Amino acid sequence: MCQKRDDFRLEELRTLYDDMELAILFDWLELPRPEALPDQDLVADGIDLEDCEEGPVRLIRSADGYNDDNALSNAVARLVLSGIQRRLPQWALVGADGSVVLGRQPMPRRKSNIGLLPRFLCMINWADSGPGFSWPESYHATYLPGFDCYVVTASQDSPEMHGYTEEAIGHFRADCAVEEGSHRVIVDWWCWQARECSQHRWAYLFETGEIDDETASAWAAEVWDEDTDEPLGDLNQRST
């Protein structure tokens, strides 16, 4: 959890984020907005991707039109990952005529007084559904200045799964070790997918960062049976 609202100095936060970004962050962190921030429905006021411009982060509508409820978590993820877009998973197809189709559309860069520094945790591959058709998902933990917490994000190479190519999946206090805090968030994310979508265990790691193969496999064993790759039967007892 992050600190209580009474601990925040709004004028200091405004040197780091604009008011709409602050409204996004307070809402996603489930903290009451300070009275000075905009009182509006951020999701209802979301824009289409083609209308997104360089500057402060705003909510955008989902690519499939059915996952706008993920718009808030996507906006937070774009805010913290803006500086490393080229390092995130990307799927591409080159047609016979030389045309290129990208799964991840380039996003306008966020303008800010500060540069955030995402810490790469690892990248898994959910499955190989055919030659050249993998399902990568990378995880980062990024310190959020002014809120004294880390945001953990999941990034995919196309919006097919969640309507967006990245989501903020949880957060933890800055005084918690990154591996410890990320463990809870990522395992809860996997539990949600296993419980709600009957998701089988991921196939293997594409790349390790601060989380190595042995650690990631141990986390997976908390969610899926190691012999069958099926979700464990007691996942409903986990809170997300």
Backbone as JSON, one array per atom type, in Angstrom:
{
  "sequence": "MCQKRDDFRLEELRTLYDDMELAILFDWLELPRPEALPDQDLVADGIDLEDCEEGPVRLIRSADGYNDDNALSNAVARLVLSGIQRRLPQWALVGADGSVVLGRQPMPRRKSNIGLLPRFLCMINWADSGPGFSWPESYHATYLPGFDCYVVTASQDSPEMHGYTEEAIGHFRADCAVEEGSHRVIVDWWCWQARECSQHRWAYLFETGEIDDETASAWAAEVWDEDTDEPLGDLNQRST",
  "N": [[0.84, -1.2, 0.0], [0.34, 2.33, -0.58], [1.21, 5.54, 0.85], [-1.03, 7.46, 3.0], [-3.57, 9.82, 1.92], [-3.36, 12.24, 3.31], [-0.69, 12.55, 3.69], [0.39, 13.49, 1.38], [1.83, 16.1, -0.57], [0.36, 18.24, -2.51], [1.23, 20.32, -4.2], [3.91, 19.71, -4.56], [3.66, 17.25, -5.87], [2.57, 18.15, -8.24], [4.73, 19.16, -9.56], [5.79, 16.98, -10.7], [3.85, 15.54, -12.08], [1.02, 16.17, -14.23], [-2.32, 17.52, -13.59], [-4.34, 15.76, -14.54], [-2.92, 13.39, -14.86], [-2.31, 12.97, -12.18], [-4.89, 12.53, -11.17], [-5.44, 10.12, -12.47], [-3.48, 8.46, -11.27], [-4.15, 8.6, -8.51], [-6.72, 7.45, -8.61], [-6.17, 4.87, -9.62], [-4.52, 3.86, -7.62], [-6.38, 3.69, -5.72], [-6.92, 5.75, -3.94], [-8.44, 8.53, -2.32], [-9.11, 11.32, -4.35], [-7.39, 14.44, -4.05], [-9.16, 17.46, -3.35], [-8.59, 19.49, -5.13], [-8.06, 18.34, -7.55], [-9.19, 17.28, -10.88], [-12.67, 16.61, -11.09], [-13.98, 14.19, -12.57], [-15.11, 11.63, -14.85], [-12.73, 9.59, -15.79], [-12.46, 7.38, -17.48], [-14.73, 7.5, -19.11], [-14.11, 9.77, -20.51], [-12.08, 9.02, -22.16], [-9.75, 8.83, -24.96], [-9.28, 8.03, -28.48], [-6.65, 5.95, -29.82], [-5.38, 7.04, -32.09], [-5.71, 9.71, -31.64], [-4.03, 10.34, -29.66], [-1.49, 12.32, -28.28], [1.9, 13.6, -28.04], [3.0, 14.25, -24.79], [1.5, 14.82, -21.53], [0.17, 11.84, -19.98], [-2.88, 10.34, -21.0], [-6.08, 8.66, -20.7], [-6.74, 6.04, -22.99], [-8.96, 4.53, -25.35], [-9.74, 1.02, -25.56], [-8.2, -1.29, -27.89], [-9.86, -3.25, -28.93], [-12.37, -2.43, -28.26], [-13.79, -3.57, -26.23], [-12.57, -3.74, -23.81], [-12.36, -1.47, -22.19], [-12.44, -1.17, -19.48], [-9.96, -1.7, -18.63], [-8.56, 0.56, -19.07], [-7.59, 2.42, -17.19], [-5.53, 1.07, -15.76], [-3.88, 0.63, -17.92], [-3.15, 3.25, -18.62], [-1.6, 4.01, -16.41], [0.48, 2.17, -16.68], [1.55, 3.0, -19.17], [2.47, 5.48, -18.42], [4.6, 4.92, -16.63], [6.27, 3.37, -18.21], [6.98, 4.78, -20.45], [9.5, 5.69, -21.29], [10.88, 3.45, -22.2], [9.85, 2.2, -24.45], [10.78, 0.92, -26.77], [11.95, -1.35, -25.83], [10.04, -3.12, -25.11], [7.86, -6.01, -25.58], [7.38, -6.95, -28.98], [5.52, -7.73, -31.87], [5.78, -8.56, -35.27], [4.89, -8.56, -38.73], [5.89, -9.17, -41.98], [4.68, -8.45, -45.08], [4.11, -9.9, -48.39], [4.39, -7.83, -50.15], [6.19, -6.24, -48.95], [5.18, -4.66, -46.95], [4.77, -3.77, -43.49], [3.36, -5.07, -40.6], [2.57, -4.24, -37.34], [2.25, -5.51, -34.04], [2.31, -4.07, -31.69], [1.56, -0.77, -31.39], [3.32, 2.27, -31.99], [3.69, 4.62, -29.35], [3.03, 8.03, -28.46], [5.59, 9.9, -26.86], [5.78, 10.46, -23.38], [5.84, 13.64, -21.89], [7.72, 15.06, -19.35], [8.99, 16.38, -16.21], [10.63, 14.63, -15.02], [12.51, 11.58, -15.45], [11.47, 8.33, -15.48], [12.6, 5.17, -14.18], [12.28, 2.15, -15.14], [12.65, -1.12, -13.79], [13.79, -4.04, -15.11], [12.29, -7.17, -14.79], [11.64, -9.89, -15.71], [10.94, -11.87, -18.67], [8.36, -13.83, -19.79], [7.19, -16.61, -21.81], [4.08, -17.34, -22.77], [3.12, -19.35, -24.48], [3.83, -21.26, -27.48], [2.23, -20.92, -30.34], [2.64, -21.52, -32.95], [5.08, -21.48, -35.63], [7.06, -18.68, -35.13], [5.03, -17.5, -33.74], [4.7, -16.63, -30.81], [3.8, -15.94, -27.36], [4.7, -13.56, -25.67], [5.33, -12.03, -22.44], [6.34, -9.38, -20.58], [7.78, -8.16, -17.51], [8.02, -5.37, -15.38], [9.26, -3.32, -12.71], [8.66, -0.2, -11.39], [9.76, 2.68, -9.77], [7.64, 5.07, -8.3], [7.79, 8.32, -8.09], [6.98, 10.56, -5.43], [4.81, 9.12, -4.55], [5.84, 7.09, -3.14], [6.09, 4.35, -3.79], [6.37, 1.27, -5.69], [5.41, 0.47, -9.0], [4.16, -2.33, -10.62], [4.3, -3.76, -13.81], [2.8, -5.44, -16.62], [3.59, -6.45, -19.87], [2.63, -6.99, -23.24], [2.94, -8.28, -26.65], [0.94, -7.53, -28.34], [-2.42, -6.15, -28.47], [-4.25, -8.15, -28.17], [-4.92, -9.88, -26.04], [-5.75, -8.35, -23.74], [-6.86, -6.03, -24.64], [-5.13, -3.94, -24.62], [-1.58, -3.18, -24.79], [-0.1, -3.13, -22.49], [-0.32, -3.29, -18.93], [-0.78, -1.96, -15.67], [-0.29, -3.94, -12.99], [-0.21, -4.08, -10.27], [1.03, -2.83, -7.07], [3.58, -1.9, -4.67], [4.96, -0.93, -1.49], [7.75, 1.32, -1.27], [9.62, 0.67, 0.65], [9.74, -2.01, 0.66], [11.49, -4.9, -0.46], [12.37, -5.21, -3.9], [12.17, -7.72, -5.24], [10.62, -9.19, -3.41], [8.22, -7.63, -3.23], [7.41, -7.64, -5.93], [7.03, -10.35, -6.33], [4.62, -10.98, -4.91], [2.76, -9.43, -6.38], [2.99, -10.35, -9.08], [2.47, -13.11, -8.84], [-0.17, -12.99, -7.92], [-1.33, -11.88, -10.22], [-0.93, -13.95, -12.07], [-2.46, -15.89, -10.77], [-5.03, -14.79, -11.01], [-5.41, -15.01, -13.79], [-5.25, -17.78, -14.12], [-7.39, -18.63, -12.54], [-9.67, -17.2, -13.49], [-9.55, -17.49, -16.26], [-8.77, -20.02, -16.8], [-6.1, -20.39, -17.38], [-3.2, -22.05, -18.45], [0.07, -23.02, -17.19], [2.83, -20.88, -17.94], [5.14, -21.35, -20.69], [8.03, -21.09, -20.9], [10.93, -19.09, -19.98], [11.7, -16.22, -21.81], [13.59, -14.29, -21.3], [15.75, -13.34, -18.65], [15.88, -11.08, -15.89], [16.06, -9.16, -13.14], [14.76, -11.18, -11.92], [15.39, -14.53, -11.82], [15.47, -17.72, -13.64], [15.05, -19.9, -11.91], [13.78, -18.68, -9.7], [11.44, -17.58, -10.92], [10.22, -19.96, -11.74], [9.69, -21.12, -9.27], [7.81, -19.32, -8.31], [5.77, -19.82, -10.18], [5.05, -22.37, -9.42], [3.44, -21.92, -7.28], [1.03, -21.46, -8.36], [0.36, -23.22, -10.45], [0.05, -26.78, -11.0], [2.95, -28.7, -10.95], [3.31, -31.0, -12.45], [1.17, -31.3, -14.24], [0.66, -28.79, -15.28], [-1.72, -27.58, -14.86], [-4.04, -25.27, -13.28], [-3.77, -24.87, -9.73], [-5.92, -26.26, -7.21], [-6.7, -24.63, -5.07], [-6.8, -21.91, -5.61], [-8.79, -20.04, -5.28], [-8.6, -19.24, -2.7], [-6.73, -17.34, -2.57], [-6.21, -13.84, -2.32], [-6.68, -11.12, -4.59]],
  "CA": [[0.0, 0.0, 0.0], [1.04, 3.61, -0.56], [0.9, 6.37, 1.99], [-2.36, 8.03, 3.01], [-3.68, 11.09, 1.19], [-2.94, 13.37, 4.14], [0.77, 12.66, 3.65], [0.81, 14.02, 0.09], [1.91, 17.54, -0.78], [-0.13, 18.33, -3.88], [2.06, 21.22, -5.01], [5.12, 18.96, -4.92], [3.26, 16.27, -6.88], [2.32, 18.86, -9.49], [6.0, 19.37, -10.26], [6.14, 15.69, -11.3], [2.74, 15.06, -12.91], [-0.04, 17.17, -14.4], [-3.47, 17.19, -12.75], [-5.03, 14.58, -15.05], [-2.09, 12.24, -14.49], [-2.5, 12.74, -10.75], [-6.2, 11.9, -11.01], [-5.26, 8.73, -12.89], [-2.71, 7.73, -10.27], [-4.94, 8.46, -7.28], [-7.81, 6.49, -8.85], [-5.64, 3.5, -9.75], [-4.03, 3.46, -6.3], [-7.58, 3.64, -4.87], [-6.8, 6.8, -2.94], [-9.33, 9.65, -2.62], [-8.44, 12.45, -5.01], [-7.46, 15.75, -3.4], [-10.27, 18.25, -3.89], [-8.14, 20.38, -6.21], [-7.9, 17.6, -8.8], [-10.42, 17.25, -11.68], [-13.75, 15.71, -10.67], [-14.57, 13.72, -13.81], [-14.99, 10.2, -15.15], [-11.59, 9.51, -16.68], [-12.69, 6.35, -18.49], [-15.72, 8.01, -20.07], [-13.49, 10.82, -21.31], [-10.93, 8.48, -22.86], [-9.61, 9.18, -26.37], [-8.8, 6.97, -29.34], [-5.2, 5.92, -29.93], [-4.9, 7.94, -33.14], [-5.79, 11.08, -31.14], [-3.07, 10.48, -28.56], [-0.4, 13.2, -28.66], [3.03, 13.68, -27.13], [2.69, 15.1, -23.65], [1.04, 14.06, -20.37], [-0.6, 10.62, -20.28], [-4.34, 10.35, -20.91], [-6.67, 7.36, -20.96], [-7.14, 5.76, -24.37], [-9.91, 3.43, -25.46], [-9.1, -0.25, -25.9], [-8.12, -1.58, -29.32], [-10.96, -4.11, -29.35], [-13.63, -1.81, -27.9], [-14.47, -4.34, -25.18], [-11.76, -3.8, -22.58], [-12.11, -0.13, -21.68], [-12.28, -1.21, -18.04], [-8.52, -1.78, -18.37], [-7.95, 1.82, -19.52], [-6.88, 3.08, -16.09], [-4.27, 0.37, -15.52], [-3.03, 0.87, -19.09], [-2.6, 4.62, -18.54], [-0.52, 4.0, -15.42], [1.59, 1.44, -17.28], [2.19, 3.84, -20.18], [3.15, 6.56, -17.72], [5.88, 4.49, -16.05], [7.09, 2.68, -19.21], [7.11, 5.61, -21.64], [10.88, 5.86, -21.72], [11.52, 2.21, -22.67], [8.91, 1.54, -25.37], [11.48, 0.06, -27.75], [12.42, -2.58, -25.17], [8.88, -3.93, -24.76], [7.6, -7.05, -26.58], [6.82, -6.48, -30.26], [5.27, -8.73, -32.9], [5.75, -7.91, -36.57], [4.68, -9.41, -39.9], [6.25, -8.53, -43.24], [3.88, -9.0, -46.17], [4.8, -10.18, -49.65], [4.66, -6.56, -50.8], [7.13, -5.48, -48.13], [4.51, -3.9, -45.89], [5.02, -4.28, -42.14], [2.25, -4.97, -39.64], [3.08, -4.33, -35.98], [1.27, -5.8, -33.01], [2.37, -2.96, -30.74], [1.62, 0.51, -32.08], [4.16, 3.25, -31.28], [2.94, 5.58, -28.55], [3.72, 9.3, -28.25], [6.37, 9.92, -25.63], [5.29, 11.31, -22.3], [6.7, 14.75, -21.51], [7.7, 15.22, -17.9], [10.19, 16.94, -15.61], [11.44, 13.54, -14.49], [12.57, 10.36, -16.21], [11.29, 7.16, -14.62], [13.58, 4.13, -14.49], [11.73, 0.81, -14.91], [13.59, -2.21, -13.53], [13.33, -5.24, -15.83], [12.24, -8.34, -13.92], [11.81, -11.06, -16.57], [9.96, -12.0, -19.75], [7.92, -15.21, -19.98], [6.44, -16.94, -23.01], [2.91, -18.14, -22.38], [3.01, -20.54, -25.34], [4.16, -21.15, -28.9], [1.06, -21.41, -31.07], [3.06, -21.78, -34.31], [6.39, -20.87, -35.91], [7.03, -17.23, -35.1], [3.85, -17.02, -33.02], [4.82, -16.81, -29.37], [2.95, -15.04, -26.57], [5.57, -13.04, -24.6], [4.83, -11.05, -21.47], [7.47, -8.91, -19.78], [7.41, -7.53, -16.25], [8.91, -4.33, -14.87], [8.89, -2.61, -11.48], [9.11, 1.19, -11.55], [9.51, 3.55, -8.62], [6.74, 6.18, -8.6], [8.15, 9.44, -7.2], [5.88, 11.28, -4.82], [3.85, 8.18, -3.98], [6.62, 6.18, -2.31], [5.77, 2.95, -4.09], [6.74, 0.73, -6.99], [4.33, -0.04, -9.84], [4.55, -3.5, -11.41], [3.57, -3.77, -15.07], [2.89, -6.58, -17.54], [3.54, -5.94, -21.25], [2.51, -8.01, -24.27], [3.34, -7.78, -27.98], [-0.25, -7.1, -29.08], [-3.53, -5.91, -27.55], [-5.26, -9.21, -28.36], [-5.33, -10.53, -24.79], [-6.39, -7.49, -22.75], [-7.31, -4.79, -25.26], [-4.0, -3.02, -24.57], [-0.31, -3.9, -24.81], [0.5, -3.15, -21.16], [-1.2, -3.01, -17.82], [-0.23, -1.91, -14.33], [-0.97, -5.07, -12.36], [-0.16, -3.98, -8.82], [2.06, -1.93, -6.54], [4.03, -2.2, -3.32], [5.66, 0.19, -0.87], [9.15, 1.42, -1.64], [10.49, 0.07, 1.66], [9.72, -3.46, 0.45], [12.46, -5.33, -1.47], [11.72, -5.33, -5.21], [11.81, -9.11, -5.52], [9.53, -9.57, -2.52], [6.99, -6.96, -3.64], [7.04, -8.11, -7.27], [6.55, -11.72, -6.16], [3.2, -10.97, -4.55], [1.96, -8.85, -7.45], [3.0, -11.2, -10.27], [1.76, -14.35, -8.54], [-1.6, -12.67, -7.92], [-1.71, -11.7, -11.63], [-1.04, -15.3, -12.65], [-3.61, -16.54, -10.13], [-6.25, -14.26, -11.62], [-5.57, -15.6, -15.12], [-5.52, -19.22, -13.97], [-8.7, -18.82, -11.94], [-10.74, -16.64, -14.3], [-9.41, -17.83, -17.68], [-8.24, -21.39, -16.88], [-4.8, -20.27, -18.03], [-2.18, -23.03, -18.08], [1.37, -22.46, -16.83], [3.63, -20.38, -19.06], [6.0, -22.4, -21.24], [9.43, -20.91, -20.51], [11.36, -17.7, -19.93], [12.45, -15.66, -22.93], [14.72, -13.49, -20.83], [15.77, -13.07, -17.22], [16.41, -9.8, -15.45], [16.28, -9.28, -11.71], [14.16, -12.46, -11.53], [16.01, -15.59, -12.61], [14.61, -18.83, -14.04], [14.69, -20.69, -10.73], [12.81, -17.92, -8.91], [10.19, -17.52, -11.66], [9.62, -21.29, -11.71], [9.15, -21.31, -7.93], [6.56, -18.55, -8.25], [4.77, -20.53, -10.97], [4.62, -23.55, -8.66], [2.4, -21.48, -6.35], [-0.19, -21.25, -9.13], [0.05, -24.38, -11.3], [0.62, -28.07, -10.68], [4.2, -28.85, -11.7], [3.26, -32.17, -13.33], [0.12, -31.18, -15.26], [0.56, -27.39, -15.7], [-3.08, -27.12, -14.59], [-4.14, -24.43, -12.08], [-3.99, -25.55, -8.46], [-7.32, -26.23, -6.82], [-7.02, -23.73, -3.96], [-6.52, -20.53, -6.0], [-9.84, -19.14, -4.8], [-8.27, -18.78, -1.37], [-5.8, -16.2, -2.7], [-6.83, -12.55, -2.61], [-5.98, -10.44, -5.67]],
  "C": [[0.88, 1.25, 0.0], [0.59, 4.42, 0.66], [-0.5, 6.97, 1.89], [-2.37, 9.4, 2.34], [-3.15, 12.25, 2.0], [-1.43, 13.58, 4.1], [1.26, 13.31, 2.36], [0.83, 15.55, 0.11], [1.58, 17.79, -2.25], [0.77, 19.22, -4.74], [3.37, 20.55, -5.42], [4.8, 17.93, -6.0], [3.06, 16.93, -8.23], [3.61, 19.23, -10.23], [6.44, 18.11, -11.0], [5.11, 15.2, -12.3], [1.76, 16.2, -13.12], [-1.29, 16.67, -13.67], [-4.22, 15.94, -13.23], [-4.24, 13.32, -14.74], [-2.25, 11.92, -13.0], [-3.85, 12.09, -10.47], [-6.14, 10.43, -11.38], [-4.56, 7.92, -11.81], [-3.49, 7.55, -8.98], [-6.05, 7.43, -7.47], [-7.28, 5.06, -8.9], [-5.13, 2.98, -8.4], [-5.16, 3.37, -5.28], [-7.44, 4.55, -3.66], [-7.78, 7.92, -3.29], [-8.56, 10.79, -3.29], [-8.48, 13.69, -4.13], [-8.52, 16.61, -4.09], [-9.85, 19.12, -5.07], [-8.02, 19.66, -7.55], [-9.23, 17.52, -9.55], [-11.41, 16.22, -11.16], [-14.47, 15.25, -11.93], [-14.32, 12.23, -13.97], [-13.89, 10.03, -16.19], [-11.81, 8.5, -17.8], [-13.65, 6.84, -19.55], [-15.11, 9.06, -20.99], [-12.27, 10.34, -22.07], [-10.94, 8.83, -24.34], [-9.18, 7.96, -27.16], [-7.29, 7.08, -29.51], [-4.68, 6.92, -30.95], [-4.96, 9.41, -32.71], [-4.8, 11.36, -30.02], [-1.86, 11.3, -29.02], [0.73, 13.15, -27.62], [2.69, 14.65, -26.01], [2.25, 14.25, -22.47], [0.17, 12.88, -20.79], [-2.09, 10.86, -20.08], [-4.87, 8.94, -21.15], [-7.02, 7.23, -22.43], [-8.09, 4.56, -24.37], [-9.2, 2.17, -25.94], [-9.16, -0.51, -27.4], [-9.31, -2.39, -29.8], [-12.33, -3.53, -29.01], [-14.37, -2.5, -26.77], [-13.75, -4.32, -23.85], [-11.44, -2.42, -22.03], [-11.97, -0.1, -20.16], [-10.81, -1.39, -17.64], [-7.8, -0.46, -18.69], [-7.12, 2.48, -18.42], [-5.53, 2.4, -15.84], [-3.33, 0.54, -16.71], [-2.39, 2.25, -19.03], [-1.45, 4.68, -17.54], [0.7, 3.28, -15.99], [2.31, 2.28, -18.32], [2.98, 4.97, -19.53], [4.53, 6.1, -17.24], [6.81, 3.86, -17.08], [7.4, 3.53, -20.44], [8.53, 5.66, -22.18], [11.54, 4.61, -22.28], [10.64, 1.47, -23.69], [9.61, 0.57, -26.32], [11.98, -1.24, -27.13], [11.27, -3.53, -24.84], [8.57, -4.93, -25.88], [6.93, -6.48, -27.83], [6.67, -7.66, -31.23], [5.17, -8.0, -34.23], [5.57, -8.95, -37.67], [5.04, -8.6, -41.14], [5.5, -9.21, -44.37], [4.7, -9.21, -47.43], [5.16, -8.89, -50.39], [5.64, -5.68, -50.02], [6.5, -4.65, -47.03], [4.73, -4.58, -44.54], [3.81, -4.03, -41.26], [2.81, -5.18, -38.25], [1.95, -4.65, -35.01], [1.18, -4.69, -31.98], [2.53, -1.66, -31.52], [2.49, 1.49, -31.31], [3.3, 4.29, -30.57], [3.72, 6.89, -28.44], [4.43, 9.31, -26.9], [5.76, 10.87, -24.61], [6.31, 12.4, -22.0], [6.58, 14.97, -20.01], [9.0, 15.85, -17.43], [11.14, 15.85, -15.11], [11.43, 12.36, -15.46], [12.47, 9.18, -15.28], [12.2, 6.03, -15.1], [13.0, 2.75, -14.18], [12.85, -0.22, -14.71], [13.04, -3.47, -14.17], [13.42, -6.46, -14.91], [12.48, -9.63, -14.72], [10.77, -11.0, -17.68], [9.64, -13.48, -19.92], [7.35, -15.37, -21.38], [5.29, -17.84, -22.6], [2.82, -19.43, -23.19], [3.56, -20.22, -26.72], [3.0, -21.77, -29.68], [1.37, -21.68, -32.54], [4.41, -21.15, -34.55], [6.3, -19.35, -35.98], [5.85, -16.64, -34.36], [3.97, -17.42, -31.54], [3.95, -15.78, -28.67], [3.78, -14.51, -25.39], [4.85, -12.07, -23.67], [6.02, -10.66, -20.59], [6.97, -8.14, -18.57], [8.48, -6.53, -15.83], [8.36, -3.82, -13.54], [9.5, -1.22, -11.56], [8.77, 2.0, -10.32], [8.68, 4.75, -9.07], [7.02, 7.33, -7.65], [6.92, 10.17, -6.68], [4.85, 10.39, -4.16], [4.53, 7.09, -3.14], [6.24, 4.72, -2.53], [6.34, 2.56, -5.45], [5.48, 0.23, -7.7], [4.87, -1.22, -10.64], [3.67, -3.57, -12.65], [3.8, -5.08, -15.81], [2.71, -6.04, -18.95], [3.51, -7.11, -22.22], [2.86, -7.42, -25.64], [2.16, -7.42, -28.86], [-1.37, -6.88, -28.08], [-4.57, -7.02, -27.55], [-5.78, -9.78, -27.04], [-6.17, -9.63, -23.89], [-6.92, -6.18, -23.33], [-6.25, -3.71, -25.3], [-2.72, -3.85, -24.58], [0.43, -3.83, -23.48], [-0.52, -2.74, -20.12], [-0.37, -2.86, -16.55], [-1.0, -2.94, -13.51], [-0.91, -5.04, -10.84], [0.95, -3.05, -8.37], [2.45, -2.39, -5.14], [4.86, -1.04, -2.8], [7.14, 0.15, -1.21], [10.08, 0.82, -0.6], [10.47, -1.45, 1.62], [10.75, -3.81, -0.62], [11.74, -5.59, -2.78], [11.32, -6.76, -5.51], [10.63, -9.55, -4.68], [8.21, -8.94, -2.96], [6.5, -7.44, -4.98], [6.49, -9.52, -7.21], [5.05, -11.74, -5.89], [2.34, -10.51, -5.72], [1.86, -9.8, -8.65], [2.27, -12.51, -10.02], [0.25, -14.12, -8.48], [-2.13, -12.49, -9.35], [-1.86, -13.05, -12.32], [-2.23, -16.04, -12.06], [-4.92, -16.08, -10.76], [-6.48, -14.91, -12.99], [-5.88, -17.09, -15.05], [-6.94, -19.45, -13.48], [-9.82, -18.38, -12.88], [-10.72, -17.11, -15.75], [-8.92, -19.26, -17.89], [-6.89, -21.41, -17.6], [-3.83, -21.32, -17.53], [-0.86, -22.29, -17.79], [2.08, -21.95, -18.08], [4.68, -21.42, -19.45], [7.45, -22.29, -20.77], [9.74, -19.42, -20.46], [12.1, -17.33, -21.21], [13.72, -14.98, -22.44], [14.62, -13.3, -19.32], [16.34, -11.69, -16.96], [16.75, -9.92, -13.98], [15.66, -10.56, -11.15], [14.74, -13.54, -12.43], [15.04, -16.74, -12.85], [14.14, -19.62, -12.83], [13.63, -19.99, -9.89], [11.45, -17.86, -9.61], [9.47, -18.87, -11.63], [9.02, -21.59, -10.34], [7.86, -20.53, -7.75], [5.44, -19.27, -9.0], [4.21, -21.73, -10.23], [3.57, -23.19, -7.6], [1.04, -21.39, -7.03], [-0.63, -22.51, -9.89], [0.7, -25.64, -10.77], [1.84, -28.31, -11.56], [4.17, -30.02, -12.67], [2.28, -31.99, -14.49], [0.03, -29.8, -15.89], [-0.85, -26.83, -15.54], [-3.09, -26.22, -13.36], [-4.38, -25.26, -10.84], [-5.43, -25.35, -8.0], [-7.69, -25.22, -5.77], [-6.79, -22.27, -4.3], [-7.56, -19.56, -5.5], [-9.55, -18.61, -3.42], [-7.29, -17.61, -1.4], [-6.59, -14.94, -2.94], [-6.02, -11.88, -3.69], [-6.08, -8.96, -5.49]]
}
